[in-house]
Amino acid sequence: MGGGFWPTLPLKMPYSEGVPHWWDPAWWIFQIIVMSILLLTLRRVAMSIDRDEKPSQSASRRPGTSTNTQKPPSIPG
């Protein structure tokens, strides 16, 4: 175990005097692009799930209302 502060992947990024100066900015740009694609994909999936659930709900039903006329169970205590 490395013991460093930041978590790392099993893939070690080379760091030496011979690494070109463009490598670090290119790596960060790559990370930003990958994370943006991941976030946009997850947002699209969540929006499609929400869109699919809307027609199944009744249009007249408001949150907190119940079509059931029974009283809620009482909790002894």
C-alpha positions as CSV (number, residue, x, y, z in Angstrom):
1,M,0.0,0.0,0.0
2,G,1.4,3.3,-1.1
3,G,0.4,5.4,1.9
4,G,-0.1,8.6,-0.2
5,F,-3.0,11.0,0.4
6,W,-4.6,10.7,-3.0
7,P,-6.0,7.4,-4.2
8,T,-4.4,5.9,-7.3
9,L,-5.3,3.4,-9.9
10,P,-3.3,0.3,-10.5
11,L,-1.9,2.1,-13.6
12,K,1.1,4.1,-12.5
13,M,1.7,7.3,-14.3
14,P,5.3,7.9,-15.1
15,Y,7.0,10.9,-13.6
16,S,10.6,11.6,-14.4
17,E,12.7,14.3,-15.8
18,G,12.2,12.7,-19.3
19,V,8.4,13.1,-19.3
20,P,7.3,15.8,-21.8
21,H,5.7,19.0,-20.4
22,W,2.5,18.3,-22.3
23,W,1.8,15.0,-20.5
24,D,0.3,16.4,-17.3
25,P,-2.2,18.8,-19.0
26,A,-3.1,16.1,-21.5
27,W,-3.8,13.6,-18.7
28,W,-6.0,16.1,-16.8
29,I,-7.9,17.0,-20.0
30,F,-8.5,13.3,-20.6
31,Q,-9.8,12.9,-17.1
32,I,-12.2,15.9,-17.4
33,I,-13.5,14.5,-20.7
34,V,-14.1,11.0,-19.3
35,M,-15.8,12.3,-16.1
36,S,-18.0,14.7,-18.2
37,I,-19.1,11.8,-20.4
38,L,-19.8,9.6,-17.4
39,L,-21.9,12.4,-15.6
40,L,-23.9,13.2,-18.8
41,T,-24.6,9.5,-19.4
42,L,-25.8,9.0,-15.8
43,R,-28.0,12.1,-16.1
44,R,-29.5,10.8,-19.3
45,V,-30.3,7.5,-17.7
46,A,-31.8,9.1,-14.6
47,M,-34.0,11.4,-16.8
48,S,-35.2,8.5,-18.9
49,I,-36.1,6.6,-15.7
50,D,-38.0,9.6,-14.4
51,R,-39.8,10.1,-17.8
52,D,-40.9,6.4,-17.8
53,E,-42.3,6.7,-14.2
54,K,-44.5,9.8,-14.8
55,P,-47.2,8.2,-16.9
56,S,-47.7,5.4,-14.3
57,Q,-48.6,8.0,-11.6
58,S,-52.1,9.4,-11.4
59,A,-52.3,13.0,-12.6
60,S,-54.6,14.1,-9.8
61,R,-52.5,12.5,-7.0
62,R,-50.5,15.0,-5.0
63,P,-47.6,14.1,-2.8
64,G,-48.7,13.4,0.8
65,T,-52.3,12.5,-0.2
66,S,-53.6,9.0,-0.1
67,T,-56.4,7.3,-2.0
68,N,-56.7,4.9,0.9
69,T,-59.2,6.0,3.6
70,Q,-57.8,3.8,6.4
71,K,-56.0,5.5,9.3
72,P,-52.3,4.9,9.6
73,P,-51.3,2.3,12.2
74,S,-50.6,3.7,15.7
75,I,-47.2,3.0,17.2
76,P,-47.4,2.1,20.9
77,G,-45.0,3.9,23.0
